[in-house]
Amino acid sequence: MARSKTAFVCTECGAQALRWQGQCPQCQAWNTMVETVLEPAAPAAGSRFSALAGETSRLQALSALEPREEPRQPTGLDEFDRVLGGGLVAGGVVLIGGDPGIGKSTLLLQALSNLAAGIAAEPGSAQPGKPAGGVVYVSGEESGEQVALRAQRLQLPHTPLQMLAEINLERILHTLREVRPRVAVIDSIQTVYSEALQSAPGSVAQVRECAAQLTRFAKQSGTSLILVGHVTKDGTLAGPRVLEHIVDTVLYFEGDTHSSFRLVRAFKNRFGAVNELGVFAMTERGLRGVSNPSAIFLSQHSQQVAGSCVLITQEGTRPLLVEIQALVDASQSPNPRRLSVGLEQTRLAMLLAVMHRHAGIVCFDQDVFVNAVGGVKITEPAADLAILFAIVSSLRDRPLKRGLAVFGEVGLAGEIRPAPRGQERLKEAAKLGFDTAIVPRANAPKHAIEGLKLIPVERVEEALEALRTID
């Protein structure tokens, strides 16, 4: 018997090499080369694209095309619809990933139950040339009895949700073409395999090919498709990076398994805003949307404490108030520690240098710890001013004024740069009862906001002087 040809494929970018290498020659990632069986070239590979290519191969003038608003199919979960941009789009492909046990299957089962009930109640939902309606849940990790047991535990109503426990791609596609559902979920893409490939399920070749064929089916049939993906120990989606490029929306399920709160964040969305955030609370009856997420990111102190500052951040189209905590303590080692949780550690080192250079505040002999309350991850630079104020408050052991909220980016020259959507941030702070805000001068509104005293600043030293005067 002839020996199968093998090659080493990078799990990050899909590059191939004949011999194993510690570093991928294309993306420079380390320890990502995995041995994979090479597949023989299909004789009619181009025919798979003929149906789709025939519709889009004709040249058209861009000015002659009339854009149209894509209709949305609400899932019944307001926070999930917010992240999706209003709901599911016909023919759209959504990829959602998260740690094991975080609640991906629970969230999707709740959404599918609502969708199945809503679609069944629509008069004349089936139309010629369009998906016939209905919802299909394809489970490759659990049996039908296990899914039914979860639905019973969540006390979901009896709906015409159809279940398929299968991992063979050809059988899945055959069933979907017969049923022509409006919404389909594949849980998960790493368990699906194609008979045309010899590699094991979850390999780079299998994930790439199965995802491509399922996406092609969704685009041709108009079925809204949701793919569940595994994540690596680094928190990124497992499999080739091409998986995130071919789908329309990429969602990440975040949160600590020891906490009852879960966050769904959009990192890519062709039909809506990116970096949109949905907040859920895990209850006995599944995930429930949190109407006021700022409440879970703010601590309720009985008395004022040092090292705490409230940040007005922006997640997509939603302004949030998050408490930033800092602890500055004398270091007992020659190398003081710099640790941040939920914030960028490199920006923390930069802020300490700016404080020393432009404000004369020395922290080179202090351990500095910074934390964002509630487990939220903040990546925008508008959090700089809140981090700086929290560090100064902890270093001086002086609590900040109650009712103070801040935002602003700190530059290396000591200037305070503006942040986008400043007006919306300030209105959210005033709505939640904050009466004082220190903001960049460029973000100062032309008209006063009722109940909110604004202190615009341009420099770091000016901001610290304003902080001292309002204590």
N, C-alpha and C positions, 0 to 999 in steps of 0.2 A: 504494500500500500504506500502510495506516495505521501511524503511528509507535508503537512500543511505549512504554507509560508506564513511567517510571523514578522511583526515589526513592533517597534516600541513607539507608543502614541502618548502625547502629552495630554493629561486630563484637564489642563487649563485652556489650551488653545487648539488642541487637535493636531499639532505638528507631528510628523512621523520621522523616525530615524531607524537605521538598520541595526544599530547596536545600542545597548543601554548607556545612558549618560546621566550623570548626576544633575546636570542643569539643562533645561530645554534650550535648544539653539535659537528658537524663535522668540518666546516670551520671557526667557531668562529665569523662569521659575525653577526652584530646586525640588528634587525628589518627586517629580510628577510624571516621569516616563514609566508607562505600564505596558507590559508585553500583551499584544493583541493579535489574533489570527486575522490575516489579510483575506478579504472576501474577493472572489472572482468577479470581474466586471460583467454586469448584466448585458445581454445582447440588445435589449430594447429599453435601455434606461431612459432615453429621451422621450419614449412614449408616455411615461408617467406624468410628464409635464404638459402633454399636448392639450388636454382639456382646459387647463388653466391658461396656458400660453396662447391658445387660440382667441381668448377673449381680450387679452391685453397687448398682443403683439402689434396692433394697428397704431400707427402714429396719429397723434391728436395734438392740436394746438392748445397750449395751456389756457389761453384767453377764451377758448371756446368751451371749456369745461365749466359746468355750473356746480359749485360745491353745495352740498346739502348736509343738514344736521342729522347725525346718526340717531335714530330712535333708541331709547334706553329701555331695558327691562329691569325694573327695580327688584331687588332680592328680598325686600321686606325687612332688612336690617339697615337702619339709617346710617350707622357708622361704616358699614361695609360698602354701602352705596356711595358714601362720601369719598372713600379711597378710590373706588372704581371710576369716579367722575360722574356719578348719577345713576349707575346701573350697568348691566351687561349690554354689550353691543352685538348685534347679529353678525356672526362670522369672526368675532374677536376671540383671541386666544390669551388667556390669563395664566401666568405661572406664579404659584404661591409656594413659598418655602419657609421653613422654621425648624426649630429644634424638636426632637421627638417628645411627644406628650405635651406640647405647648397648646394644642387645641385646634389644629388645622382641620382634622376630620369632623370635629364637633361643630365648628363654624360652618363648614360646607354642608353638613347634613341639615343644620337649621335653615340655611339659605335655600337649599334644594327643596325642603319641605314647604317653605313659603312659596317658592316659585311654582311647584307642582300644584298647590292649591289655587294659586292665582290664575295659572294657565287653564286649569280645568274649569274654572268659573267663567272664562271668557266665551262669549257666544261666537261660534264659527271661527275658532282659532286656526284651523287648518285651511290654508289657501294653496291653490295650484302653484307649483314652482318654489314654494317656501317650506321650511320645516313644518312637519305635520303637527308639532306641538308635543308636549310632554317633557319629562326630565328623566335622564338616565344617569345612574351612579355606578361607575365601573370601579370595583374594588379589587386590587391585586394583592393587598396585604391582609385583608380580613375576609372571612366567609360571610355569606348573607345572614346567617344566624347572629353573628357578632354585631353586624350593623343594625339588625333589628333590635338586638338587646340594648344597644346604645340609644336608639330612637325611643325605646320604651322607658329607659332611664331618664331621658330628657323630657319625657311626657309630650312628645310631638304628636300633633293630630294625625289621624289616618288620612293620608293623601295618596293620589295615584303615582307616587314616586316609584320608578322601575329600577330594579337592582340587578347587576350583572357581576358575578365573581369570575373574572377571567384575566389572564395575563398574556394570552396569545394575540398579537396585533392583528393578524388577518381575521380572526374570529370577532374581535372587537369592532373592526371596520365593517365587517359584513352585517353585524347586528345594528350598528349605527345607521348604515345605509338603508336597512329595511325599516327601522323605526322612524328615522328622520326626526330626532328629537330637537327641541328648541334649545335646550341646555344639556350639556354632558360634562361629567367630571371624571378624570382619570386619576385614581389614587393608588399608587403613585407612578410616575413615568419611569422610575428606576426599576420597577418590577416587570414592566412590559418587555416582551421580546418578539422579534420577527423571525419566522422560519427561514427567510432568505439569508440570514446571517448565522454564522457558526459560533460567534462569541456568546458569552453568558449574559443573562439579563443584568443591567446596571453598568455594562462596559461602555466605553466612549462610543463605539460604533453603534451599539444597540440604542442608546439614549438619543443619539443624533438622528438616526434613521427613523425611529419610532416617532419622535417629536415632529420631524419633518412631514411624515405621512399624515399624522393626525392634524397638523396645522393645515396641510393641503386640503384635507377633507372638510375642515371647518370653513375655509375660504370658499370652497366650491358649493357647499350645501347651505351655508348661512347659519350653521349651528354655533352657538356660543360655547366655547370649550374652555374648561378650567383644568390645568395640569398641576398636580401636587409634586413638588420636588424635595429631595433630601438635601440637607446641608452638611458641610464638612465641619471639622472641629473649630475652624476659624470663623464659622458663621456664614460662609458664602455657599451658594448653591452648588451642589455636587454635579459633576459631569462637565462636558465641554462648554466653553464660554459661548459657543454659537447658539446654545439653547436659549440664552437671554436675548440674543439678537433677533431670532426668528419670531418670537412671540410679541404680542402687542402691549402687554402689561406685565410688570414684574412686581410682586408684592412680597414683603418679608414680614413674618410673624415674629414679634419680639416680646420679651418679658421674662421675668424670673419665675421658674416653676414653683418657688416657695411663696410667691405673691399671687393675689387673686386678680391682678390687673394684667391685661394683655394689650399690646400695641400692634396695629397693622399699618405698615408704612409702604407707600408706593415709591419705587425707585425709577420706574419707567412706565409711561402711560401715553400711548398714541392718541387716546381719546379723552384725555383729561389732564389735570395738573399733576406734576411730579412732587415728591416729598410731602404728599398729603398724608395725614395721620388720622387713624381711627382708633378710638379707645374703647376697650371692652372690660367688663368685670366677669370673672368666672364664678358662676353660681351653681346650685344643685340642679337647676334646669337649663344649664348651658351658659352660653355667653350672652351678656346683656350690654347694650350700648350705654356709655356714660355720657349724659347730656352736658355736664359741666366738668370737663376733664381738668381744669385748673385747680379744682378742689383737691385732687389726689396728689398734685405736685407741690402743694403748699402745706407746710407743717403748722399745726395749731399749738403754739407755745403759750403756756399760761402766763409767762412773763417774757420780757425781751431778753434775747440771748445774743452774745457776740459771735461774729463770724457768719451771719446769715443775711442774705440780700435777695430780693425778689427781682427776677428777670422777666421782661416781657419779650417772649420769643415768638417767632412766626413759623408755623409748620404748614406749608402749602398755603391754603387760603384761610387758615384758622390761627388766630392769635392765642397764645397760651401764656399763663403766668406760672413760672417755675421757680422754686426756691433753690438758690445756690448756697451751699454751705462750705466753709473753709475752716481749717484748723491749722494754726501756725504754732509750732512748739520748738523749743531749743533742741538742736540736734546733739545726739550723744556719740556721733561718729564723724570722722573727717569728711565724709561725703554725705551731705544732707539729702534726704529723699524728696522727690517731687512726684506725687501720685495724684491722678485725677480719675474719677469714675463718672462716665457719661459725658465727659468733655475731652477736648483734644489736649494731650499732654505736651505736645510741642508748643502750643500757644501759651500754656501755663509758664514754661520756661521763658518765653519771649516777654510775657507780661511782667515777670519778676525783674527782668533786665530793664524794661522801660520804667518801672517804678524806681529802680535804683538810679538810673541816669537822669530822669526828668523830675522826679519828686523827692529824691534823697532818702527813700525808704529802703533800708538794708535788710535783706533776708538770706544772705549767703551762708549764715550760720544757723538757719532755722529749717526744720522739716515742714514742708507745706503739703497739705492734703486738701483736695477740692472734690466736691460731690454734687451731682444734680439729683435732687430728691425725687423719688417715685420711679426710679429706674429708666427715665427717659434719656435718650442720647441726643445731645445738642451739638451740631456741627457748624452752625452759622457763626461768623465772627462777631455778630452783634452781642454775644454773651461776654465780650471782653470786659466791659465796664462793670458788670455785675460781679465778675470774678475778682476784679481789682478791688472793689469796695468790700467784698467779703473777706479778702485777705487782710486788708488794712484794719477792718473791724476786729478780726481775731488777733492780729498782732498787737493792737492797742488795748484789747480787751474792753472795747466800748461798743455796745449794741447800736445799730442804726435806728433811725427814727421809724416808729411804727407807721405803716401806711405809705412807705416809700417804695417805688418801683423804678427800675432803670433799664436802659439798653443803649448800645453804642459800640462801635468798633474802635479799638485803640491801635494807632499806627506806631511804627518804630520811631518816628520823629516826635512822638508825644501828642499828636493831634487826635481828636475824637471824630471819627468818620461817621457819616449818616448810615442808617439802615433802611431797607425798603419797607414800604407800607407802614410808615411811622404813625400816620393818622389812625389807622385801624388798631394798632397796638395801644395807643393812648386811650381810645374809646373803650377798649376792653378793660383796661386798668380802672378807668373811672366807673365802669359798670359794676365791677367787683368791689368797689368801696375804697380804692386807694386815692389818697388826697394829694400826694406829692410825687413828682416824676423828674428825674435828672436825665436829660436827653441831649443828643448832639444838636448844635445850634441849627444845622441845616434841616433837622426834623421838626423844629418848632412850628406849630400850625399858625396860620394867619389869624384864625379866630380862636378865642379861648374856649376850652372845654369845661363845661359846667362841673364844679366840684373838684377840679384837678388843678393844682398849682404846678406850673412848669418852670424848671430851672435849666435853660439852655447853656451848654458849655462847649468850648472849642479845644481846650488843652487838658492834659492829665492833671497838672497842678491846679488849674481852675476848678476841675471837678472835685478834687480832694478838698479844696478850700470851701466849695459849696457844701460838701458833705459835713465839714466841721461846723459851719454856721447854722445848719438846720438841726443839729443834734439837740 
